[in-house]
Amino acid sequence: MTTPLTPPVTEADIAGYLGANPDFFERHAELLAAVHLRSPHNARAVSLQERQAEMLRDKIKALEYRIMDMIRHGNENVMLSGRLLRWAATLFEVTEAAELPALIARGIESRFSVPQVALRLWDLAPAHAHAAFAQDVSEDIRQFGAALTEPFCGLNTGFELTRWMADPAAVASLAILPLRPPGTASGAAAPVFGLLVLASPDAQRFASGMGTDFLERIADLCGAALSRLR
């Protein structure tokens, strides 16, 4: 009669046992000093306790880096918000509504370091229907704008509206912001009456998947200011 073979003990079995018996090293405290591991920082062997201390120091250092990144991003957001508020103030000071499109484009280029900015509007009051900012808007562009529920960011794959730019060949990535007047009393989204386009020769400047909260705030401000032209 043969005796069934006992399956070998695996690392998972050992790890499971130690996890289920946290008092193991209390009962065998001598192992803490006897077990030696290779340090990741040099070739020497260290005790289990020293290795745990090194791991803890590494975790603390990683957390410190994360905290510094959070502080840096927070400071950048504060500075960006300040620039946005100061730029918005300049829009409130404009008395001639027809000057707003050019002022918006120049302001975004200079204050937010965007290489090229253009915008086009439609469904305007008759007095502005023949202005430069109301030209060169095809039905396809209008339909594209009407379908946008948030800013589009991504690579330039041959968008028709890049012809609005001074240098269309230099557009590698772009952000397309739908412009709407303030929402209706019921809270429903108002119809799109224009598009604001930010373009860059850097393919990563307006990458697909990037956060659009800041761009949405710009679109809200521009939509509210430019609604004076309707």
C-alpha positions as CSV (number, residue, x, y, z in Angstrom):
1,M,0.0,0.0,0.0
2,T,1.5,3.3,-1.0
3,T,1.3,6.4,1.1
4,P,-0.1,9.5,-0.6
5,L,2.5,12.2,-1.3
6,T,2.3,15.3,0.9
7,P,2.2,18.4,-1.4
8,P,5.2,20.6,-0.8
9,V,4.9,23.7,1.3
10,T,4.8,26.8,-0.9
11,E,5.7,30.5,-0.2
12,A,2.0,31.2,-0.3
13,D,1.4,28.7,2.4
14,I,4.1,30.3,4.6
15,A,2.8,33.8,3.9
16,G,-0.8,32.6,4.7
17,Y,0.4,31.0,8.0
18,L,2.3,34.1,9.1
19,G,-0.7,36.3,8.2
20,A,-3.0,34.1,10.2
21,N,-0.6,33.9,13.2
22,P,0.7,37.4,13.8
23,D,2.1,36.3,17.2
24,F,4.5,33.9,15.5
25,F,7.5,36.2,15.9
26,E,6.5,36.9,19.5
27,R,6.8,33.2,20.2
28,H,10.1,33.0,18.2
29,A,11.6,36.5,18.8
30,E,15.1,35.1,18.2
31,L,14.2,34.7,14.4
32,L,14.0,38.5,14.1
33,A,17.7,38.8,14.7
34,A,18.6,35.6,13.0
35,V,16.9,36.3,9.6
36,H,19.0,38.4,7.3
37,L,18.0,40.0,4.0
38,R,19.8,41.8,1.3
39,S,19.5,45.5,1.5
40,P,18.2,47.2,-1.7
41,H,20.5,50.1,-1.1
42,N,23.8,48.1,-0.9
43,A,25.1,44.6,-1.1
44,R,25.3,44.0,2.7
45,A,22.9,41.7,4.6
46,V,20.6,43.3,7.2
47,S,18.3,41.9,9.8
48,L,14.6,41.6,9.3
49,Q,14.1,44.5,11.7
50,E,16.5,46.7,9.8
51,R,14.9,45.7,6.5
52,Q,11.5,46.7,7.9
53,A,12.9,50.0,9.0
54,E,14.3,50.6,5.5
55,M,10.9,49.8,3.9
56,L,9.2,52.2,6.3
57,R,11.7,55.0,5.5
58,D,11.1,54.4,1.7
59,K,7.3,54.6,2.3
60,I,7.8,57.9,4.2
61,K,10.0,59.3,1.5
62,A,7.4,58.4,-1.2
63,L,4.7,60.1,0.9
64,E,6.8,63.2,1.3
65,Y,7.2,63.4,-2.5
66,R,3.5,63.0,-3.0
67,I,2.8,65.8,-0.4
68,M,5.3,68.1,-2.2
69,D,3.6,67.4,-5.5
70,M,0.2,68.2,-4.0
71,I,1.5,71.5,-2.6
72,R,3.1,72.4,-5.9
73,H,-0.1,71.6,-7.8
74,G,-2.1,73.6,-5.2
75,N,0.1,76.6,-5.6
76,E,-0.1,76.4,-9.4
77,N,-3.9,76.2,-9.2
78,V,-4.0,79.3,-7.0
79,M,-1.8,81.2,-9.5
80,L,-4.0,80.0,-12.4
81,S,-7.2,81.0,-10.7
82,G,-5.7,84.4,-10.0
83,R,-4.9,84.9,-13.7
84,L,-8.4,83.7,-14.6
85,L,-10.1,86.2,-12.3
86,R,-7.9,89.1,-13.5
87,W,-8.6,88.2,-17.1
88,A,-12.4,88.0,-16.4
89,A,-12.2,91.5,-14.9
90,T,-10.9,92.8,-18.2
91,L,-14.0,91.4,-20.0
92,F,-16.3,93.2,-17.6
93,E,-14.6,96.5,-18.4
94,V,-15.3,96.3,-22.2
95,T,-18.0,98.8,-23.2
96,E,-18.1,98.0,-27.0
97,A,-19.3,94.4,-27.3
98,A,-17.8,94.0,-30.9
99,E,-14.3,94.3,-29.4
100,L,-14.7,91.2,-27.1
101,P,-13.8,88.4,-29.6
102,A,-10.4,89.9,-30.4
103,L,-9.8,90.8,-26.7
104,I,-10.6,87.3,-25.6
105,A,-8.2,85.7,-28.2
106,R,-5.4,88.1,-27.2
107,G,-6.0,87.7,-23.5
108,I,-5.9,83.9,-23.6
109,E,-2.7,83.9,-25.8
110,S,-0.9,86.2,-23.5
111,R,-2.2,85.3,-20.0
112,F,-2.2,81.5,-20.5
113,S,0.6,81.1,-23.0
114,V,-1.5,79.5,-25.7
115,P,0.3,79.8,-29.1
116,Q,-2.8,80.3,-31.3
117,V,-6.4,81.2,-30.4
118,A,-9.4,81.7,-32.6
119,L,-13.1,81.9,-32.2
120,R,-16.2,82.1,-34.4
121,L,-19.8,82.9,-33.5
122,W,-23.1,82.5,-35.2
123,D,-26.8,83.3,-34.6
124,L,-25.8,86.9,-33.7
125,A,-27.7,90.1,-33.8
126,P,-27.9,91.6,-37.4
127,A,-25.5,94.4,-36.5
128,H,-22.7,91.7,-36.0
129,A,-23.7,89.2,-38.7
130,H,-21.0,90.5,-41.1
131,A,-18.1,90.8,-38.6
132,A,-15.0,88.8,-39.2
133,F,-15.7,86.6,-36.1
134,A,-19.0,85.5,-37.7
135,Q,-17.5,84.3,-41.0
136,D,-16.2,81.0,-42.3
137,V,-18.5,78.8,-40.2
138,S,-19.9,75.9,-42.2
139,E,-23.0,73.9,-41.3
140,D,-20.7,70.9,-40.4
141,I,-18.9,73.1,-37.9
142,R,-22.1,74.3,-36.3
143,Q,-23.4,70.7,-36.0
144,F,-20.1,69.7,-34.5
145,G,-20.3,72.5,-31.9
146,A,-23.9,71.7,-31.1
147,A,-22.9,68.1,-30.2
148,L,-20.2,69.1,-27.7
149,T,-21.3,68.9,-24.1
150,E,-17.8,69.7,-22.8
151,P,-14.5,70.9,-24.3
152,F,-12.8,68.6,-26.8
153,C,-9.1,68.0,-26.4
154,G,-6.9,66.0,-28.7
155,L,-4.6,65.7,-31.7
156,N,-5.3,67.7,-34.9
157,T,-6.7,65.1,-37.3
158,G,-7.5,67.6,-40.0
159,F,-10.2,69.6,-38.3
160,E,-11.8,72.1,-40.7
161,L,-11.8,74.8,-38.1
162,T,-8.0,75.0,-37.9
163,R,-8.2,77.2,-41.0
164,W,-9.3,79.9,-38.6
165,M,-5.8,80.0,-37.2
166,A,-3.0,82.3,-38.5
167,D,-0.8,79.2,-39.0
168,P,-2.9,76.1,-39.5
169,A,0.1,73.9,-40.3
170,A,1.5,74.5,-36.8
171,V,-1.5,73.0,-35.0
172,A,-0.6,69.6,-33.5
173,S,-3.1,69.5,-30.7
174,L,-6.1,71.6,-29.9
175,A,-8.9,72.3,-27.5
176,I,-12.3,73.2,-28.8
177,L,-14.6,74.9,-26.4
178,P,-18.3,75.2,-27.1
179,L,-19.7,78.7,-26.2
180,R,-23.1,79.0,-24.7
181,P,-24.9,82.0,-23.1
182,P,-25.9,81.6,-19.4
183,G,-28.2,78.6,-18.8
184,T,-32.0,78.9,-18.9
185,A,-34.1,79.4,-15.8
186,S,-34.9,75.7,-15.8
187,G,-31.2,74.8,-15.7
188,A,-31.2,73.4,-19.2
189,A,-28.1,73.9,-21.3
190,A,-28.4,76.8,-23.7
191,P,-27.7,76.2,-27.4
192,V,-24.1,76.6,-28.6
193,F,-23.6,79.9,-30.5
194,G,-19.8,79.7,-31.1
195,L,-16.6,77.9,-30.7
196,L,-13.3,78.9,-29.1
197,V,-10.3,77.1,-30.3
198,L,-6.9,76.9,-28.5
199,A,-4.1,75.4,-30.6
200,S,-0.5,74.4,-29.9
201,P,2.4,72.8,-32.0
202,D,3.0,70.5,-29.0
203,A,1.1,67.3,-29.5
204,Q,0.8,66.8,-25.7
205,R,-0.4,70.4,-24.8
206,F,-4.1,69.5,-25.3
207,A,-3.9,65.7,-24.9
208,S,-7.0,63.5,-25.1
209,G,-8.1,62.6,-21.6
210,M,-6.8,65.7,-19.9
211,G,-8.9,67.4,-17.3
212,T,-11.2,70.1,-18.7
213,D,-12.5,71.9,-15.6
214,F,-10.3,75.0,-16.2
215,L,-11.3,75.0,-19.9
216,E,-15.0,74.8,-18.9
217,R,-14.6,77.9,-16.7
218,I,-13.0,79.7,-19.6
219,A,-15.9,78.7,-21.9
220,D,-18.5,79.8,-19.3
221,L,-16.9,83.2,-19.0
222,C,-16.5,83.7,-22.7
223,G,-20.1,82.5,-23.4
224,A,-21.5,84.9,-20.9
225,A,-19.5,87.9,-22.2
226,L,-20.1,87.2,-25.9
227,S,-23.8,86.7,-25.4
228,R,-24.0,90.5,-25.6
229,L,-23.5,90.1,-29.4
230,R,-26.7,88.1,-29.9
